[in-house]
Amino acid sequence: MDHLPYRPAAGIMLLNTAGQVFVGQRIDSTLEAWQMPQGGLDPGEDARAGALRELEEETGIPPTRVEVVAASSRTFDYDLPPDLVGKLWKGRYRGQRQTWFLCRYLGRDEEIDLATPHPEFRSWKWAEPGQLPEMIVPFKRQLYCDVLAEFAPLIG
């Protein structure tokens, strides 16, 4: 597994006016885990454009309904558990190397629509930032702690 590269990716920590973070439950999992919108970058796509594209693909929220507050000062890596390496991304990657963006949601809850052309979430909610590490699958827990620490001064 160590010889495999990381998949280039991006994620969005989307805040509502109450300072809560958007999280969704993946449609392809029965786990009670919740995650922030994130995904792989297309060839030649920059991280900001990819993050905003992923947000719209997963939530129906267009880039015009968010304000990008900050980009992470560095990338964050996570490794897949060994049993998932051969199953995801055709076995080409060991995990993801993500650039994260802190964004504010400018729309209303009623505008969020998970019924996108290629749905990824089955449910969504707003969560307190401090709850995020306990809500995500264990192999992404440290990543979420790192993203929280990165944006903590801006979250309040």
Backbone as a printed PyTorch tensor [residue, N CA C, xyz], in Angstrom:
tensor([[[  0.8220,  -1.2020,   0.0000],
         [  0.0000,   0.0000,   0.0000],
         [  0.8630,   1.2610,   0.0000]],

        [[  2.0050,   1.2180,   0.6680],
         [  2.8570,   2.4040,   0.7840],
         [  3.3800,   2.9010,  -0.5520]],

        [[  3.4140,   2.0550,  -1.5560],
         [  3.9300,   2.4620,  -2.8600],
         [  2.8950,   3.2160,  -3.6870]],

        [[  1.6450,   3.1510,  -3.2910],
         [  0.5810,   3.8200,  -4.0440],
         [  0.5520,   5.3190,  -3.7390]],

        [[  0.1870,   6.1490,  -4.7160],
         [  0.0790,   7.5910,  -4.4640],
         [ -1.2470,   7.9500,  -3.7890]],

        [[ -1.3250,   9.1980,  -3.3540],
         [ -2.5780,   9.7410,  -2.8290],
         [ -3.3830,  10.3360,  -3.9800]],

        [[ -4.6850,  10.1870,  -3.9180],
         [ -5.5860,  10.7680,  -4.9160],
         [ -5.7490,  12.2580,  -4.6070]],

        [[ -5.5130,  13.1440,  -5.5740],
         [ -5.7270,  14.5780,  -5.3390],
         [ -7.2170,  14.8510,  -5.1050]],

        [[ -7.5180,  15.6050,  -4.0600],
         [ -8.9150,  15.8190,  -3.6830],
         [ -9.0740,  17.1480,  -2.9610]],

        [[-10.3310,  17.5070,  -2.7270],
         [-10.6500,  18.7400,  -2.0060],
         [-11.9100,  18.5200,  -1.1830]],

        [[-12.0590,  19.3400,  -0.1420],
         [-13.2350,  19.2510,   0.7100],
         [-13.6970,  20.6260,   1.1370]],

        [[-14.9560,  20.6890,   1.5760],
         [-15.5370,  21.9510,   2.0280],
         [-16.1350,  21.7940,   3.4200]],

        [[-15.7200,  22.6730,   4.3280],
         [-16.3760,  22.8170,   5.6180],
         [-17.3580,  23.9720,   5.4280]],

        [[-18.6260,  23.6400,   5.2830],
         [-19.6710,  24.6250,   4.9920],
         [-20.4020,  25.0030,   6.2710]],

        [[-20.3490,  26.2820,   6.6260],
         [-20.9770,  26.7760,   7.8450],
         [-22.2960,  27.4710,   7.5350]],

        [[-23.2830,  27.2620,   8.4140],
         [-24.5200,  28.0430,   8.3140],
         [-24.3730,  29.2890,   9.1880]],

        [[-25.4310,  30.0920,   9.2670],
         [-25.3510,  31.3410,  10.0370],
         [-25.1810,  31.1070,  11.5320]],

        [[-25.5270,  29.9080,  12.0100],
         [-25.3650,  29.5700,  13.4270],
         [-23.9850,  28.9910,  13.7310]],

        [[-23.1150,  28.8970,  12.7110],
         [-21.7800,  28.3460,  12.9240],
         [-21.7280,  26.8310,  12.9140]],

        [[-22.8100,  26.1960,  12.4710],
         [-22.8410,  24.7350,  12.3710],
         [-22.3240,  24.3080,  11.0040]],

        [[-21.8870,  23.0510,  10.9190],
         [-21.2500,  22.5120,   9.7210],
         [-22.1800,  21.5190,   9.0240]],

        [[-22.2560,  21.6240,   7.6950],
         [-23.0340,  20.6800,   6.8970],
         [-22.3270,  19.3310,   6.9010]],

        [[-23.1060,  18.2550,   7.1840],
         [-22.6140,  16.8850,   7.0710],
         [-23.6890,  16.0310,   6.4120]],

        [[-23.2430,  15.0310,   5.6720],
         [-24.1630,  14.1180,   5.0130],
         [-23.7710,  12.6780,   5.2720]],

        [[-24.7680,  11.8080,   5.1660],
         [-24.5290,  10.3630,   5.2590],
         [-24.4380,   9.8180,   3.8420]],

        [[-23.3760,   9.0760,   3.5670],
         [-23.1670,   8.5410,   2.2230],
         [-24.2780,   7.5570,   1.8530]],

        [[-24.6760,   7.6180,   0.5980],
         [-25.7420,   6.7680,   0.0840],
         [-25.2720,   5.3190,  -0.0700]],

        [[-23.9520,   5.1280,  -0.2200],
         [-23.3990,   3.7950,  -0.4480],
         [-22.9310,   3.1150,   0.8350]],

        [[-23.3890,   3.6040,   1.9740],
         [-22.9770,   3.0290,   3.2500],
         [-24.1550,   3.0050,   4.2180]],

        [[-24.1840,   1.9770,   5.0240],
         [-25.2200,   1.8850,   6.0590],
         [-24.6870,   2.3630,   7.4110]],

        [[-23.4310,   2.7900,   7.4430],
         [-22.8410,   3.2740,   8.6890],
         [-23.5450,   4.5450,   9.1550]],

        [[-23.4890,   4.7970,  10.4320],
         [-24.0500,   6.0210,  10.9900],
         [-23.0590,   7.1720,  10.8930]],

        [[-22.0660,   7.0300,  10.0470],
         [-21.0440,   8.0600,   9.8910],
         [-21.5720,   9.2210,   9.0500]],

        [[-21.0900,  10.4020,   9.3690],
         [-21.4490,  11.6310,   8.6600],
         [-20.1720,  12.2650,   8.1670]],

        [[-20.2030,  12.8730,   6.9840],
         [-19.0050,  13.5200,   6.4610],
         [-19.3360,  14.8410,   5.7990]],

        [[-18.2960,  15.6800,   5.6870],
         [-18.4240,  16.9340,   4.9600],
         [-18.2730,  16.6540,   3.4680]],

        [[-18.7950,  17.5290,   2.6100],
         [-18.6500,  17.3340,   1.1650],
         [-17.1690,  17.3240,   0.7640]],

        [[-16.7960,  16.3500,  -0.0380],
         [-15.4100,  16.2200,  -0.4840],
         [-15.3470,  15.2460,  -1.6400]],

        [[-14.2510,  15.3000,  -2.3820],
         [-14.0880,  14.3520,  -3.4700],
         [-12.8470,  14.6240,  -4.2840]],

        [[-12.6090,  13.7360,  -5.2380],
         [-11.4220,  13.8030,  -6.0700],
         [-11.4700,  14.9270,  -7.0840]],

        [[-10.2840,  15.3890,  -7.4490],
         [-10.1540,  16.4450,  -8.4510],
         [-10.0600,  15.8200,  -9.8380]],

        [[-10.6660,  16.4770, -10.8060],
         [-10.5430,  16.0660, -12.2020],
         [ -9.1510,  16.4570, -12.6950]],

        [[ -8.6240,  15.7690, -13.7160],
         [ -7.3030,  16.1410, -14.2450],
         [ -7.2610,  17.6260, -14.6390]],

        [[ -6.2490,  18.3390, -14.1370],
         [ -6.0780,  19.7490, -14.4550],
         [ -6.9500,  20.7050, -13.6600]],

        [[ -7.8150,  20.1890, -12.8030],
         [ -8.7350,  21.0270, -12.0250],
         [ -8.0280,  21.5440, -10.7780]],

        [[ -8.1900,  22.8310, -10.4690],
         [ -7.5990,  23.3240,  -9.2310],
         [ -8.5170,  22.9800,  -8.0610]],

        [[ -7.9270,  23.0040,  -6.8600],
         [ -8.6320,  22.5260,  -5.6700],
         [ -9.8990,  23.3220,  -5.3650]],

        [[ -9.8500,  24.6340,  -5.5070],
         [-11.0300,  25.4590,  -5.2130],
         [-12.1790,  25.1190,  -6.1550]],

        [[-11.8910,  25.0580,  -7.4420],
         [-12.9310,  24.7110,  -8.4230],
         [-13.4660,  23.3090,  -8.1510]],

        [[-12.5780,  22.3820,  -7.8200],
         [-13.0050,  21.0110,  -7.5340],
         [-13.8730,  20.9240,  -6.2940]],

        [[-13.5090,  21.6760,  -5.2550],
         [-14.3030,  21.6700,  -4.0210],
         [-15.7090,  22.2110,  -4.2830]],

        [[-15.7960,  23.3070,  -5.0160],
         [-17.1080,  23.8940,  -5.3150],
         [-17.9270,  22.9870,  -6.2330]],

        [[-17.2620,  22.3090,  -7.1630],
         [-17.9550,  21.3490,  -8.0340],
         [-18.5020,  20.1900,  -7.2050]],

        [[-17.6650,  19.6470,  -6.3260],
         [-18.1020,  18.5400,  -5.4680],
         [-19.2810,  18.9600,  -4.5900]],

        [[-19.2160,  20.1650,  -4.0320],
         [-20.3090,  20.6510,  -3.1990],
         [-21.6160,  20.6540,  -3.9870]],

        [[-21.5830,  21.1690,  -5.1960],
         [-22.8030,  21.2120,  -6.0040],
         [-23.2580,  19.8110,  -6.4040]],

        [[-22.3260,  18.9580,  -6.7800],
         [-22.6890,  17.5860,  -7.1690],
         [-23.3090,  16.8060,  -6.0140]],

        [[-22.8660,  17.0710,  -4.7910],
         [-23.3250,  16.2920,  -3.6380],
         [-24.5260,  16.8990,  -2.9300]],

        [[-24.7050,  18.2260,  -3.0410],
         [-25.7430,  18.8890,  -2.2410],
         [-26.7200,  19.7220,  -3.0570]],

        [[-26.4130,  19.9390,  -4.3210],
         [-27.2320,  20.8180,  -5.1390],
         [-26.9580,  22.2970,  -4.8820]],

        [[-25.9960,  22.6120,  -4.0220],
         [-25.6840,  24.0050,  -3.6930],
         [-24.7040,  24.5570,  -4.7360]],

        [[-25.1240,  25.5410,  -5.5390],
         [-24.2160,  26.0970,  -6.5480],
         [-23.1910,  27.0340,  -5.9090]],

        [[-22.0640,  27.2600,  -6.5820],
         [-21.0230,  28.1430,  -6.0390],
         [-21.5240,  29.5510,  -5.7220]],

        [[-22.5780,  30.0070,  -6.3920],
         [-23.1090,  31.3480,  -6.1300],
         [-23.7810,  31.4570,  -4.7670]],

        [[-24.0370,  30.3230,  -4.1110],
         [-24.7120,  30.3290,  -2.8030],
         [-23.7470,  30.1210,  -1.6430]],

        [[-22.4310,  30.2100,  -1.9340],
         [-21.4370,  30.0880,  -0.8690],
         [-20.4050,  31.2030,  -0.9910]],

        [[-19.8390,  31.5550,   0.1470],
         [-18.7220,  32.4910,   0.2110],
         [-17.5170,  31.7020,   0.6960]],

        [[-16.4410,  31.6980,  -0.0820],
         [-15.2160,  31.0250,   0.3410],
         [-14.4990,  31.9510,   1.3200]],

        [[-14.3550,  31.5000,   2.5470],
         [-13.7340,  32.2890,   3.6080],
         [-12.2260,  32.0840,   3.6310]],

        [[-11.7990,  30.8210,   3.4880],
         [-10.3750,  30.5100,   3.5830],
         [-10.0770,  29.1760,   2.9170]],

        [[ -8.8370,  29.0290,   2.5010],
         [ -8.3060,  27.7540,   2.0260],
         [ -7.3090,  27.2590,   3.0660]],

        [[ -7.1950,  25.9700,   3.2090],
         [ -6.2280,  25.4200,   4.1670],
         [ -4.8120,  25.8080,   3.7450]],

        [[ -3.9540,  25.9770,   4.7270],
         [ -2.5750,  26.3920,   4.4730],
         [ -1.7200,  25.2400,   3.9570]],

        [[ -2.2620,  24.0460,   4.0450],
         [ -1.5420,  22.8570,   3.5770],
         [ -2.5520,  21.8000,   3.1700]],

        [[ -2.0690,  20.7220,   2.5950],
         [ -2.9370,  19.5970,   2.2670],
         [ -2.9760,  18.6380,   3.4510]],

        [[ -4.0160,  17.8350,   3.4870],
         [ -4.1990,  16.8320,   4.5400],
         [ -4.3680,  15.4730,   3.8810]],

        [[ -3.6510,  14.4690,   4.3810],
         [ -3.7160,  13.1180,   3.8300],
         [ -4.5030,  12.2070,   4.7560]],

        [[ -5.1640,  11.2200,   4.1510],
         [ -5.6720,  10.1050,   4.9340],
         [ -5.4520,   8.8330,   4.1430]],

        [[ -5.1810,   7.7510,   4.8660],
         [ -4.9960,   6.4330,   4.2660],
         [ -6.2700,   5.6250,   4.4230]],

        [[ -6.6080,   4.8930,   3.3850],
         [ -7.7310,   3.9520,   3.4570],
         [ -7.3310,   2.7640,   4.3170]],

        [[ -8.2920,   2.1300,   4.9610],
         [ -7.9820,   0.8550,   5.6140],
         [ -7.5560,  -0.1510,   4.5430]],

        [[ -6.6490,  -1.0770,   4.8680],
         [ -6.1540,  -2.0320,   3.8660],
         [ -7.2500,  -2.7790,   3.0990]],

        [[ -8.3640,  -3.0850,   3.7590],
         [ -9.4230,  -3.8380,   3.0720],
         [-10.1640,  -3.0030,   2.0220]],

        [[-10.0040,  -1.6840,   2.0380],
         [-10.6720,  -0.8280,   1.0510],
         [ -9.7600,  -0.4030,  -0.1050]],

        [[ -8.4420,  -0.5620,   0.0540],
         [ -7.5090,  -0.0790,  -0.9630],
         [ -7.8090,  -0.6730,  -2.3320]],

        [[ -8.0390,  -1.9480,  -2.4160],
         [ -8.3040,  -2.5850,  -3.6990],
         [ -9.7090,  -2.3780,  -4.2260]],

        [[-10.6060,  -1.8710,  -3.3880],
         [-12.0130,  -1.7240,  -3.7740],
         [-12.3490,  -0.3310,  -4.3010]],

        [[-11.6760,   0.6900,  -3.7980],
         [-11.9710,   2.0650,  -4.2060],
         [-10.9720,   2.5400,  -5.2540]],

        [[-11.4510,   3.3540,  -6.1730],
         [-10.6030,   4.0080,  -7.1730],
         [ -9.7510,   3.0070,  -7.9510]],

        [[-10.3310,   1.8240,  -8.1880],
         [ -9.6700,   0.7600,  -8.9760],
         [ -8.3160,   0.3650,  -8.4020]],

        [[ -8.1300,   0.5500,  -7.0980],
         [ -6.8920,   0.1460,  -6.4380],
         [ -5.6820,   0.9890,  -6.7770]],

        [[ -5.8930,   2.1780,  -7.3510],
         [ -4.7690,   3.0120,  -7.7890],
         [ -4.2200,   3.9300,  -6.7040]],

        [[ -4.9790,   4.1210,  -5.6110],
         [ -4.5660,   5.0860,  -4.5860],
         [ -4.6200,   4.4760,  -3.1930]],

        [[ -3.7660,   4.9710,  -2.3180],
         [ -3.7290,   4.5230,  -0.9200],
         [ -4.6920,   5.3180,  -0.0380]],

        [[ -5.1310,   6.4680,  -0.5340],
         [ -6.0020,   7.3740,   0.2030],
         [ -6.1220,   8.6680,  -0.5740]],

        [[ -6.4070,   9.7400,   0.1360],
         [ -6.5410,  11.0310,  -0.5360],
         [ -5.6280,  12.0730,   0.0980]],

        [[ -5.2060,  13.0190,  -0.7390],
         [ -4.4740,  14.2160,  -0.3050],
         [ -5.4020,  15.3870,  -0.6140]],

        [[ -5.9480,  15.9930,   0.4460],
         [ -7.0190,  16.9660,   0.2770],
         [ -6.6050,  18.3880,   0.6480]],

        [[ -7.1090,  19.3320,  -0.1390],
         [ -7.0740,  20.7460,   0.2030],
         [ -8.4760,  21.0950,   0.6830]],

        [[ -8.5710,  21.7750,   1.8070],
         [ -9.8810,  22.0900,   2.3880],
         [-10.1790,  23.5790,   2.2900]],

        [[-11.4800,  23.8700,   2.1990],
         [-11.9610,  25.2460,   2.1170],
         [-13.0430,  25.4570,   3.1620]],

        [[-12.9420,  26.5670,   3.8790],
         [-13.9780,  26.9830,   4.8170],
         [-14.8990,  27.9280,   4.0550]],

        [[-16.1860,  27.6000,   4.0540],
         [-17.1690,  28.4010,   3.3130],
         [-18.3760,  28.7030,   4.1810]],

        [[-19.0260,  29.8090,   3.8730],
         [-20.2940,  30.1680,   4.5200],
         [-21.4150,  29.9420,   3.5190]],

        [[-22.4820,  29.3240,   4.0190],
         [-23.6510,  29.0810,   3.1790],
         [-24.5080,  30.3350,   3.1500]],

        [[-24.8320,  30.8130,   1.9620],
         [-25.6050,  32.0400,   1.7940],
         [-27.0810,  31.7620,   1.5010]],

        [[-27.4210,  30.5030,   1.3790],
         [-28.7840,  30.1420,   1.0090],
         [-29.6310,  29.7210,   2.2010]],

        [[-30.7560,  29.1080,   1.8840],
         [-31.6880,  28.5920,   2.8930],
         [-31.6580,  27.0670,   2.8620]],

        [[-32.0040,  26.4560,   3.9880],
         [-32.0040,  24.9940,   4.0690],
         [-32.8490,  24.3520,   2.9680]],

        [[-33.9630,  24.9970,   2.6070],
         [-34.8720,  24.4330,   1.6000],
         [-34.2050,  24.3200,   0.2200]],

        [[-33.1330,  25.0510,   0.0110],
         [-32.4320,  25.0220,  -1.2720],
         [-31.4880,  23.8240,  -1.4020]],

        [[-31.1720,  23.1690,  -0.3030],
         [-30.2810,  22.0090,  -0.3310],
         [-31.0650,  20.8260,  -0.8850]],

        [[-30.5230,  20.2090,  -1.9360],
         [-31.2300,  19.1320,  -2.6290],
         [-30.2640,  17.9850,  -2.9130]],

        [[-30.3870,  16.9140,  -2.1480],
         [-29.5060,  15.7600,  -2.3100],
         [-29.8390,  14.9280,  -3.5450]],

        [[-30.9970,  15.1780,  -4.1610],
         [-31.4220,  14.4230,  -5.3450],
         [-30.7450,  14.9930,  -6.5890]],

        [[-29.4280,  14.8850,  -6.6200],
         [-28.6290,  15.3730,  -7.7370],
         [-28.5410,  14.2750,  -8.8050]],

        [[-28.0210,  14.5820,  -9.9930],
         [-27.9120,  13.5530, -11.0370],
         [-27.1370,  12.3040, -10.6000]],

        [[-26.1460,  12.4710,  -9.7340],
         [-25.3770,  11.3380,  -9.2050],
         [-25.3120,  11.4730,  -7.6830]],

        [[-26.4050,  11.1540,  -6.9870],
         [-26.4590,  11.3950,  -5.5370],
         [-25.3930,  10.6290,  -4.7630]],

        [[-24.8440,  11.3040,  -3.7560],
         [-23.8410,  10.6830,  -2.8970],
         [-24.2840,  10.6100,  -1.4370]],

        [[-25.2190,  11.4910,  -1.0460],
         [-25.7080,  11.5050,   0.3300],
         [-27.1630,  11.0570,   0.3790]],

        [[-27.5210,  10.3260,   1.4500],
         [-28.9130,   9.8980,   1.6570],
         [-29.6240,  10.7690,   2.6730]],

        [[-28.8520,  11.5060,   3.4570],
         [-29.4150,  12.3580,   4.4940],
         [-28.3850,  13.4400,   4.8130]],

        [[-28.8630,  14.5550,   5.3730],
         [-27.9480,  15.6200,   5.7720],
         [-28.4730,  16.3140,   7.0060]],

        [[-27.5690,  17.0580,   7.6770],
         [-27.9460,  17.8690,   8.8340],
         [-26.8350,  18.8730,   9.1110]],

        [[-27.1180,  19.8000,  10.0120],
         [-26.1140,  20.7360,  10.5110],
         [-25.6020,  20.1900,  11.8360]],

        [[-24.2920,  20.2300,  12.0450],
         [-23.6800,  19.6970,  13.2680],
         [-22.7370,  20.7300,  13.8710]],

        [[-22.5370,  20.6220,  15.1590],
         [-21.5670,  21.4910,  15.8350],
         [-20.1580,  21.0790,  15.4110]],

        [[-19.2910,  22.0370,  15.1200],
         [-17.9450,  21.7000,  14.6560],
         [-17.2070,  20.6940,  15.5540]],

        [[-17.3120,  20.8670,  16.8550],
         [-16.6140,  19.9710,  17.7770],
         [-17.0790,  18.5290,  17.7310]],

        [[-18.2490,  18.2750,  17.1570],
         [-18.7730,  16.9110,  17.0530],
         [-18.2130,  16.1490,  15.8490]],

        [[-17.6280,  16.8650,  14.8980],
         [-17.2110,  16.2460,  13.6410],
         [-16.3110,  15.0240,  13.7940]],

        [[-15.2480,  15.0650,  14.6210],
         [-14.3810,  13.8840,  14.6990],
         [-15.1020,  12.6080,  15.1510]],

        [[-16.1140,  12.7610,  15.9740],
         [-16.8370,  11.5710,  16.4510],
         [-17.8710,  11.0670,  15.4460]],

        [[-18.1720,  11.8770,  14.4400],
         [-19.2190,  11.5300,  13.4740],
         [-18.6740,  10.8310,  12.2350]],

        [[-17.3820,  10.9840,  11.9610],
         [-16.7910,  10.4790,  10.7260],
         [-16.2900,   9.0460,  10.9310]],

        [[-16.0870,   8.3380,   9.8200],
         [-15.5080,   6.9940,   9.9070],
         [-14.1430,   7.0970,  10.5810]],

        [[-13.7570,   6.0780,  11.3620],
         [-12.5130,   6.1740,  12.1410],
         [-11.2630,   6.5110,  11.3220]],

        [[-11.1480,   6.0200,  10.1010],
         [ -9.9120,   6.2640,   9.3560],
         [ -9.7800,   7.7050,   8.8710]],

        [[-10.8410,   8.5120,   8.9840],
         [-10.7530,   9.9340,   8.6290],
         [-10.7770,  10.8350,   9.8720]],

        [[-10.7800,  10.2510,  11.0500],
         [-10.9210,  11.0440,  12.2840],
         [ -9.7910,  12.0580,  12.4600]],

        [[ -8.5500,  11.6300,  12.2750],
         [ -7.4310,  12.5580,  12.4550],
         [ -7.4900,  13.6850,  11.4320]],

        [[ -7.8730,  13.3590,  10.2120],
         [ -8.0340,  14.3810,   9.1750],
         [ -9.0240,  15.4510,   9.6350]],

        [[-10.1620,  15.0240,  10.1900],
         [-11.1630,  15.9910,  10.6390],
         [-10.6490,  16.8200,  11.8150]],

        [[ -9.8750,  16.2130,  12.7020],
         [ -9.2650,  16.9790,  13.7990],
         [ -8.3180,  18.0360,  13.2430]],

        [[ -7.5410,  17.6610,  12.2330],
         [ -6.5910,  18.5950,  11.6280],
         [ -7.3060,  19.7370,  10.9040]],

        [[ -8.3720,  19.4250,  10.1790],
         [ -9.1360,  20.4600,   9.4690],
         [ -9.7840,  21.4090,  10.4820]],

        [[-10.3370,  20.8530,  11.5480],
         [-10.9170,  21.6890,  12.6030],
         [ -9.8770,  22.6340,  13.2000]],

        [[ -8.7010,  22.0940,  13.4930],
         [ -7.6310,  22.9190,  14.0790],
         [ -7.2240,  24.0290,  13.0990]],

        [[ -7.1640,  23.6960,  11.8210],
         [ -6.7850,  24.6810,  10.7950],
         [ -7.7630,  25.8590,  10.7690]],

        [[ -9.0520,  25.5640,  10.8320],
         [-10.0600,  26.6110,  10.6830],
         [-10.6020,  27.1490,  12.0120]],

        [[-10.1690,  26.6140,  13.1290],
         [-10.7030,  27.0310,  14.4410],
         [-10.6810,  28.5500,  14.6550]],

        [[ -9.5930,  29.2490,  14.3010],
         [ -9.5980,  30.6980,  14.5220],
         [-10.6640,  31.4400,  13.7170]],

        [[-11.1190,  30.8420,  12.6260],
         [-12.1130,  31.5020,  11.7740],
         [-13.5450,  31.0700,  12.0910]],

        [[-13.6680,  29.9560,  12.7860],
         [-15.0080,  29.4460,  13.1180],
         [-15.5680,  30.1860,  14.3290]],

        [[-14.6920,  30.5010,  15.2680],
         [-15.1500,  31.2310,  16.4470],
         [-15.3410,  30.3450,  17.6390]]])
